[in-house]
Amino acid sequence: MSESPAPPSKAPAAHRDYEGAKLGMWIFLFTEILLFGGLFILYSAYRSIYPQEFHDGGQHLNYVIGVANTFVLLTSSLSMALSITAIQKGDRRRSLTFLAATIALGLVFLLNKGIEWSAEIRHGIYPNSPELLANHPKGEVIFYGLYYTMTGLHGLHVIAGIVVLSVMWALLKRGRIHQGDFIMIENSGLYWHLVDVIWIFLFPLFYLLH
């Protein structure tokens, strides 16, 4: 009597180290905090040396755009959180909508910053500008150097965040991210929240502390 064939074995489920992925993300975010933390310390040191020059330098920045961009990024943090909550509940459509809104708000932030930088550059306020070097004291030159360095570096992080979130949107659309596996979008959300928090520190340093 021939033996009946054994039932085909099921392929083992893919192992996903969610705790390891989350820990790795937090370590990465910590290195980002160290980077910007060092720049904040540098800013504080120079401000203590040139308080009046930093005060005068801040007068030339566009406060309205600074406030608008703060509102834009805070709203984007909310839409990011809502996107993650939606996919945790299995609502992919709403998750896609909120994620798209986050990406759009990030683009609005970059557009506003581009408008602000363009106006400042037209007025000769940029690093190594002949007008800036000739007509402004050393403290103001340092202020604008830090301003372009820190806000420019933050802008690069916003661009990177938009690229990452766009990839997440595509994976979410294809079903690669779903209610049972959303660690990638969750980690991407952590990165985006960090970008927003950094701006919350940059905004008062350059626009409010006059």
C-alpha positions in Angstrom: 0.0 0.0 0.0 1.5 3.3 -1.1 1.8 6.1 1.4 -0.3 9.1 0.8 1.8 12.1 -0.1 2.5 14.5 2.8 0.6 17.8 2.6 2.8 20.6 1.2 4.5 22.5 4.0 3.7 26.1 4.3 6.5 28.5 3.8 7.6 30.1 7.0 6.4 33.5 7.6 8.9 36.3 7.1 10.5 37.3 10.4 10.3 41.0 11.0 12.2 42.5 13.9 9.9 45.4 14.7 11.7 46.2 18.0 15.0 46.2 16.3 13.7 48.4 13.5 12.3 50.9 16.0 15.5 50.9 18.0 17.6 51.5 14.9 15.4 54.4 14.0 15.7 56.0 17.4 19.5 55.6 17.2 19.5 57.4 13.9 17.3 60.1 15.3 19.7 60.5 18.2 22.6 61.2 15.8 20.4 63.8 14.1 19.8 65.4 17.5 23.5 65.5 18.1 24.1 67.2 14.8 21.6 70.0 15.3 22.4 70.1 19.0 26.0 71.1 18.2 24.7 73.8 15.8 22.4 75.1 18.5 25.3 75.3 21.0 27.4 77.1 18.4 24.6 79.6 17.8 24.2 80.2 21.5 28.0 80.8 21.9 28.1 83.4 19.1 24.9 85.1 20.3 26.5 85.6 23.7 29.4 87.3 22.0 27.4 89.4 19.5 23.9 90.0 21.1 23.2 93.3 19.4 24.3 92.1 16.0 22.2 89.0 16.3 19.3 91.2 17.3 19.8 93.4 14.3 20.2 90.5 11.9 16.9 89.0 12.9 15.1 92.2 12.0 15.7 91.5 8.3 14.1 88.0 8.3 10.5 87.5 7.1 8.6 86.9 10.3 5.3 86.3 8.4 6.8 83.5 6.4 8.5 82.1 9.5 5.1 81.9 11.3 3.4 80.4 8.2 6.0 77.7 7.9 5.7 76.9 11.6 1.9 76.4 11.1 2.5 74.3 7.9 4.9 71.9 9.7 2.8 71.6 12.8 -0.2 70.7 10.6 1.9 68.2 8.6 2.8 66.5 11.9 -0.9 66.1 12.6 -1.6 64.7 9.2 1.3 62.3 9.5 0.0 61.0 12.8 -3.5 60.6 11.4 -2.1 58.6 8.4 -0.4 56.2 10.8 -3.5 55.9 13.0 -5.6 55.2 9.9 -3.4 52.3 8.6 -3.3 50.9 12.1 -7.1 50.7 11.9 -7.0 49.2 8.5 -8.2 52.3 6.6 -5.8 52.4 3.7 -7.7 55.1 1.8 -7.6 57.6 4.6 -4.0 56.8 5.4 -3.1 57.5 1.8 -5.0 60.8 1.9 -3.4 62.0 5.1 0.1 60.9 3.9 -0.4 62.8 0.6 -1.4 65.9 2.7 1.8 65.6 4.7 3.9 65.5 1.5 2.0 68.5 0.1 2.6 70.5 3.2 6.3 69.6 3.1 6.4 71.0 -0.4 4.6 74.2 0.7 7.2 74.6 3.4 10.0 74.4 0.8 8.2 76.8 -1.5 7.8 79.4 1.3 11.4 79.0 2.3 12.5 79.4 -1.3 10.5 82.6 -1.6 12.0 83.9 1.6 15.6 83.0 0.6 15.1 84.6 -2.9 14.0 87.9 -1.3 17.0 87.9 1.1 19.4 87.1 -1.7 18.0 89.9 -3.9 18.8 92.3 -1.0 22.4 91.0 -0.9 21.9 89.1 2.4 23.7 85.8 1.8 27.1 84.4 2.8 30.1 86.1 1.2 27.9 88.7 -0.4 30.0 91.9 -1.1 27.1 94.0 0.2 26.8 92.0 3.4 30.5 92.0 4.1 30.9 95.7 3.4 27.8 97.1 5.1 27.2 94.8 8.1 29.4 94.1 11.2 31.0 90.8 11.8 28.4 89.6 14.2 25.6 90.0 11.6 27.7 88.2 9.0 28.1 85.3 11.5 24.3 85.4 12.2 23.4 85.1 8.5 26.0 82.4 8.0 24.4 80.4 10.8 20.9 81.2 9.5 21.7 79.8 6.0 23.6 76.8 7.3 21.0 75.7 9.9 17.9 76.4 7.9 19.5 75.0 4.7 20.4 71.8 6.5 16.9 71.6 7.9 15.6 72.2 4.3 17.7 69.2 3.1 16.1 67.1 5.8 12.6 68.2 4.7 13.5 67.2 1.1 14.7 63.8 2.3 11.6 63.4 4.4 9.4 64.1 1.3 11.3 61.5 -0.7 10.9 58.9 2.1 7.2 59.7 2.5 6.6 59.5 -1.2 8.1 56.0 -1.2 5.9 55.1 1.8 2.8 56.4 -0.2 3.7 54.1 -3.1 4.2 51.1 -0.8 1.0 51.9 0.9 -0.8 52.1 -2.4 0.5 48.7 -3.5 -0.5 47.1 -0.2 3.1 46.5 1.0 2.2 48.6 4.1 -1.0 47.4 5.8 -2.6 47.0 9.1 -0.5 44.0 10.0 2.8 45.6 8.9 3.2 49.3 9.3 6.6 49.7 10.9 8.1 51.5 7.8 5.5 54.2 7.8 5.7 54.5 11.6 9.5 55.0 11.5 9.1 57.5 8.6 6.6 59.4 10.8 9.2 59.5 13.6 11.7 61.1 11.2 9.1 63.6 10.0 8.2 64.6 13.6 11.9 65.2 14.3 12.2 67.5 11.3 9.2 69.4 12.7 10.6 69.6 16.2 13.9 70.9 14.9 12.1 73.8 13.1 10.3 74.6 16.4 13.7 75.4 17.8 15.0 77.1 14.7 12.0 79.5 14.4 12.4 81.3 17.8 16.2 81.4 17.5 16.2 83.3 14.2 12.8 85.0 14.1 11.7 85.7 17.7 14.8 86.3 19.9 15.5 89.8 18.8 
